[in-house]
Amino acid sequence: MKSSDLIIIGSGPGGYRAAEYAAANGLSVTIIEQAQAGGTCLNCGCIPTKTLCRNAEVLDALHKAEVFGLNDLSFTLDFHRVMERKQQVVESLRSGVETLLSAPGINFVKGKAHFISPKEVAVADEVYTAHHIIIATGSQAKMLPVPGIDDPRVITSTELLDITEIPRRLCIVGAGVIGMEFASIFSSFGSEVTVVEFLKECLPALDSDIAKRLRQTISRRGVTFQMQSGVKAITPQGVVFDRKGKEGVVEADVILIATGRAACTDGLDLDKAGVETGKTGIITDDDLRTNVEGIYAIGDVNGRTMLAHAATYQGIHVVNQILGRGDQIRLSLIPAAIFTHPEAASVGLTEDACKQSGMAYTCHKGYYRANGKALAMDETEGMVKVLADETGRLIGCHVYGAHAADIVQEATALMAMDATLQQLRDLVHIHPTLSEILAEVR
């Protein structure tokens, strides 16, 4: 039996950053990973997807090169090189994580972990014990329970990131973050893309005003949306869906299922540790503690906020608790971004949530088309939306347009300090920048 101060199961952004932070603060750490260092985000999620987003962005810029006086350009897309570059980025970052996990104080163990008691975890024939255990096993794609789902054309985002040819016709089931990002990417790559979504609007976690405008912008780029459409089956003809009592079919060469993700808890033997789970994953309190003393769950596996950066800061927060330290990490204030073209991003309350709660608020908007930097960039499609409560305190920021994530990050910093709309307006912003739109909302 091998003992350490802390065991971490899973080496994604939550796990490896927690391990690094704990070891740097004097704790001995055992971190266990059954697949590759870096987890889903690095290997088959955020990083490879954003690499493809960048390829698509460059391609879009080349297609409108004449706007910038570059006439008669001739180019072709080498998809093999695109995917090769994606893999190089992944492998470079994975190597960095492996180096990080070889630091003094960290024992990196490869293998499948499972509990044998509240303080003991086994990997093959070896048993590891610690007073504190963090479960950071992430999530996996949900599959629709419909006939034909085992059709060889049906894949998840993991498989789509390893395809060797651009699909001529791509049907995406689900208009959440994953579905919308891949719709944007493969539309730029030349695929005929159709998105089938059960809900009335895409990106349900986003402010509906922003989501609608983003969908309309992407529609103008050639993506077809079948909203309020429930998938009934996958047949040789394609994806069969029902929309308000009328049946339709989307013909496709590749069918991406992007209907959400579920916590990875299979094989952990949580019952042997006594850890409780619910519909969205392992149940935790606001400090990420499970019902069992000394066991915590961070990241996608707890289903609270399925974002890599949320997992990172949840992990740091847990380590601070183990160390007996306080911190000012506000886990209720997590910004999010969708890397479509154009981008979208948000933080805090949406206007929909404000209306539903009946709270008093004010809404302020600014538009890219009136911004000098946006005009110079030829990126005039976009809007910034800021919400404030009745005292003027900032409570939400929602953006679609170029560099939306960067603009929302500024709003997040201000909201973390409980800043007001007037304080935002009083901040001097560099001219010309896109962030000026944030300060000039009316």
Summary of the structure (lengths in Angstrom):
residues: 442
radius of gyration: 23.0
end to end distance: 63.4
largest distance: 68.7
contacts: 1527
relative contact order: 0.12
helix: 35%
strand: 27%
